Amino acid sequence: GTSGRQIFQPLHTLRNAEKELLPGFHQFEWQPALKNVSSSWDVGIIDGLSGWTTFVEDVPADTISRRFRYDVALVSALKDLEEDIMEGLRERGLDDSVCTSGFTVVVKESCDGMGDVSEKHGNGPAVPEKAVRFSFTVMSISIRVEGEDDGITIFQEPKPNSELSCRPLCLMFVDESDHETLTAILGPVVAERKAMMESRLIISVGGLLRSFRFFFRGTGYDEKMVREMEGLEASGSTYVCTLCDSTRAEASQNMVLHSITRSHDENLERYEIWRKNPFSETADELRDRVKGVSAKPFMETLPSLDALHCDIGNATEFYKIFQDEIGEVYQRSNPSREERRRWRSTLDKQLRNKLKLKPVMRMNGNYARRLMTLEAVEVVCELVPSEERREALKKLMELYVQMKPVWRSTCPSRDCPDQLCRYSYNSQQFADLLSTTFKYRYDGKITNYLHKTLAHVPEIIERDGSIGAWASEGNESGNKLFRRFRKMNARQSKTFEL
């Protein structure tokens, strides 16, 4: 750990050079001026509850929250990239004195809840303290030049998933499931974001005033957060997907052919129908009409697939298949709890001995990555009696290993073009295997992430060019820093090894 030295000095002792790096240092203006946002630019860290109008009856949110004003933070991020912008213009052979307007900035937004973040002092009761972090990453900056149709990209974030490119906007001690408090604190952020989309930012870059417009893409959310922000039912819902209207049963019958239909605007329309019930339907009919939208969508997210949780969800699924195959569940019905427990410990033991994979209580990213390998499946096959089943398991994993880089890589068309081309074919093969050989697991049910992996990956990549780059990983890595600065070592304790 750190010695007694304090890494973070209090704000007032920072040197000016350091203050330049904090939002609230650079002058700027918006044209037209932002609605309901003050035009002062020298605003540093503010209370996350400010901008919250309290009525007499309102119970003030009992939470601590700090944030930057969104526009101030964006200015700081752009000033950070000032040299990259100037270099990008030079590299593209553009005369910087001509390029003063027409800049477009694409911003990725991420938001994630963190479990236990209480201070660790080694004794006393652990107080359940939870936090939510909202952050953004400048993904690209482009410019439209006179006479050209397409924008010319002058900056592209090379490491969109590093905590270094992921800028914190708001930190709050809130449980992400506490919808009221979460939305109350993010409300002003949403309002600022909305105001900025209708205006242009004027700041000095490379010694000249230039104008920028912003596009926000909320892709860095896990499924739980997306459902919460978009007013959808929780993830156990029969409506299995945040991208399409499929039910779990439909998704397990037709595993591959679905297209993205949900959107923020549609969710808002459906919520109005849910609220008014214009056709006087029964609760069931109404719910089917609105496809599980039963709360007011709060913040626009761009429905995507969260690469990290996709890894974890699918690994959990494979782990269960491995367990079932050890017990030959395909040829019997309803094994007892004891039997299942026995197969599980056989599997854990084998993985520990052969792969040095220690059992974990909750599947995590590292375990998932090690489990989803051909090597791991070889080891598991040693416990599977039938040759035929072993072949099927290996085939399943081979297909998966082919598919995975497509939704993992930052730029699939560059990093794994062949796998990208074959993705639809591979996912079709994968689905066929599941619905025949492994039918015992997929009869009328399928997990949310498996459905998305099979049905939506090519379409999302066609739309965004990448899934990996738009995932929430940068924000997740930032969580680690947050824990570090709180001198908190949660989730590193060695107590949960079985």
Secondary structure, 3 states (H helix, E strand, C coil): CCCCCCCCCCHHHCCHHHHCCCCCCCCCEEECCCCCCCCCCCCCEEECCCCCCCCCCCCCCCCCEEEECHHHHHHHHHHHCHHHHHHHHHHCCCCCCCCCCCEEEEEEEEEEEECCCCCCCCCCCCCCCCEEEEEEEEEEEEECCCCCCCCEEEEECCCCCCCCCCEEEEEECCCCCCHHHHHHHHHHHHHHHHHHHCCEEEEEECCEEEEEEEEEEEEEECHHHHHHHCCECCCCCCECCCCCCCEHHHHHHCCCCCCCCCCHHHHHHHHHHHHHCCCCCCHHHHHHHHCCECCCCCCCCCCCCCHHHHHHHHHHHHHHHHHHHHCCHHHCCCCCHHHHHHHHHHHHHHHHHHHCCCCCCCCCHHHHHHHCCHHHHHHHHCCCCCHHHHHHHHHHHHHHHHHHHHHHCCCHHHHCHHHHHHHHHHHHHHHHHHHHCCCCCCCCCCCHHHHHHHHCHHHHHHHHCCCHHHCCHHHHHHHHHHHHHCCCCCCCCHHHCC
